[in-house]
Amino acid sequence: MEEQSEIKFVESKTKVGAEETKDLKINSETVNFYDDNCQETGWLTNYWPSPIQANDKYYPTSEHYFQSVKFTDPEYSEKIRLASTPDEAKIFGQNRTQPIQADWGNRRIEVMKDALRYKFHQNLELQEKLLSLSGKNIVEHTEDDSFWGDGGDSTGQNMLGKLLMEVRDELSQLKKL
């Protein structure tokens, strides 16, 4: 009978302002991330300060890019692109008084993948970090989102984690050429 090994997570607590946050980190099979303030895994988040260039424009983070592409009004998209923080970009991106792309529900996954491609193709340090996670499952571990994340209990779709793994695998294939 095959013995199953127990997976244990390293748990750390960090102070962020007045809040204490817990991050599940890296083990032999899985990388859990959520908090952009975590030095070990925060670089996987869309809030990480890694500027990207897309369509002849500069975006401070992949979150800025993703949120700005959602809208049909170029002025509103520009407001998001120029938002002072990724959190502000996300808040603007949640505004439903502004019209969004008619096919956004179908396009959002590809737009997110593009954002990640820009981020990891344009930042070689982050590219190497992503490639170093070869063979590991990458999971956005959050109760706040069951589409992009795992819903906090692994029942979510973890779409962001899946896209990060796809981009990692694409980069790995490019390195082999």
C-alpha positions in Angstrom: 0.0 0.0 0.0 1.4 3.4 -1.0 1.9 5.8 1.8 0.7 9.4 1.1 2.9 12.2 2.2 1.4 15.0 4.1 1.8 18.4 2.5 2.7 21.1 5.1 2.7 24.8 4.4 5.0 27.3 5.9 3.0 29.9 7.6 4.2 33.4 8.2 2.6 36.4 9.7 3.5 39.9 8.5 2.3 43.3 9.6 0.8 45.4 6.9 -0.2 48.7 8.4 -2.3 47.8 11.4 -3.4 44.5 9.8 -1.9 41.1 10.4 -2.0 38.9 7.4 -1.3 35.2 7.0 0.3 33.9 3.8 0.4 30.3 2.8 3.7 30.0 1.0 5.6 27.5 -1.1 5.8 23.7 -0.5 7.2 20.9 -2.7 4.1 20.8 -4.9 2.2 24.1 -4.6 2.7 27.8 -4.4 -0.1 29.7 -2.7 -0.2 33.4 -3.1 -2.5 36.4 -2.5 -0.8 39.2 -0.6 1.2 41.6 -2.8 3.1 42.7 0.4 4.6 39.2 0.8 8.2 39.2 -0.6 8.2 35.4 -1.2 5.1 35.2 -3.4 3.7 38.7 -3.8 5.3 39.1 -7.2 2.7 36.6 -8.6 -0.1 39.1 -7.9 -1.4 41.6 -10.4 -0.7 44.3 -7.8 3.0 43.8 -7.8 4.8 46.9 -9.0 6.1 45.6 -12.3 5.4 48.1 -15.1 4.4 46.8 -18.4 4.1 48.3 -21.9 1.2 47.4 -24.1 -0.3 49.0 -27.2 2.3 51.8 -26.9 1.2 52.7 -23.4 2.8 52.3 -20.0 0.9 50.6 -17.2 2.2 50.6 -13.6 0.9 47.0 -12.9 -0.8 44.2 -14.7 -3.9 45.1 -12.7 -4.0 48.6 -14.3 -3.8 47.0 -17.7 -6.5 44.4 -17.1 -9.0 46.9 -15.6 -8.4 49.5 -18.3 -9.0 47.2 -21.2 -12.4 46.3 -19.9 -14.0 49.6 -20.8 -15.2 51.1 -24.1 -14.7 54.7 -23.2 -11.0 55.6 -24.0 -11.1 58.5 -21.4 -12.2 56.2 -18.6 -9.7 53.5 -19.6 -7.0 56.2 -19.4 -8.2 57.2 -16.0 -7.7 53.6 -14.9 -4.3 53.4 -16.5 -3.2 56.5 -14.6 -4.7 55.4 -11.3 -2.3 56.0 -8.4 -2.4 52.4 -7.1 -3.5 49.0 -8.3 -6.3 49.0 -5.7 -7.6 52.3 -7.1 -7.4 50.8 -10.7 -9.5 47.8 -9.4 -12.1 50.1 -7.8 -12.4 52.1 -11.0 -12.7 48.7 -12.9 -15.6 47.7 -10.7 -17.6 50.7 -11.8 -20.7 49.5 -13.7 -22.0 53.0 -14.6 -19.3 52.9 -17.4 -19.9 50.7 -20.4 -17.7 47.6 -20.6 -16.7 45.6 -23.7 -19.8 43.7 -25.0 -17.9 40.5 -25.1 -15.9 41.1 -21.8 -17.2 37.8 -20.2 -15.6 35.9 -23.1 -12.5 38.1 -23.4 -11.4 38.5 -19.8 -9.4 35.3 -19.6 -7.4 36.1 -22.7 -6.9 39.8 -21.6 -5.6 38.5 -18.2 -3.3 36.1 -20.0 -2.0 39.0 -22.2 -1.4 41.0 -19.0 0.6 38.2 -17.5 2.6 37.7 -20.8 3.5 41.3 -20.8 4.5 41.2 -17.2 6.7 38.1 -17.4 8.2 38.7 -20.9 9.2 42.3 -20.0 10.6 41.7 -16.5 13.4 39.2 -16.7 13.8 38.9 -13.0 10.2 38.0 -12.6 10.4 35.7 -15.6 13.2 33.7 -13.9 11.2 33.5 -10.7 8.2 32.2 -12.5 10.4 29.6 -14.4 11.9 28.5 -11.1 8.4 27.3 -10.1 8.5 24.6 -12.8 6.3 21.7 -12.0 4.5 23.4 -9.1 0.8 24.2 -8.9 0.3 27.9 -8.6 -2.8 28.9 -6.6 -4.3 32.3 -5.8 -5.5 31.4 -2.3 -8.3 33.7 -1.3 -11.8 33.5 0.1 -12.6 36.7 -1.9 -12.6 35.2 -5.3 -13.7 31.8 -6.6 -13.2 32.6 -10.3 -9.6 34.0 -10.4 -8.8 32.4 -7.0 -9.5 29.1 -5.2 -12.3 30.5 -3.0 -10.1 29.9 0.0 -11.0 26.2 0.2 -9.8 24.9 -3.2 -13.3 24.8 -4.6 -12.8 27.9 -6.8 -11.6 27.8 -10.4 -8.1 29.4 -9.7 -8.1 30.9 -13.2 -5.2 33.3 -12.3 -3.1 30.4 -11.0 -3.9 28.4 -14.2 -2.9 31.3 -16.4 0.3 31.8 -14.5 1.1 28.2 -15.1 0.3 28.5 -18.8 2.5 31.5 -19.2 5.3 29.8 -17.2 5.1 26.8 -19.6 5.1 29.0 -22.6 8.2 30.8 -21.4 9.8 27.4 -20.6 9.2 26.3 -24.2 10.6 29.6 -25.6 13.8 29.1 -23.5 14.3 25.7 -25.2 14.3 27.1 -28.7 
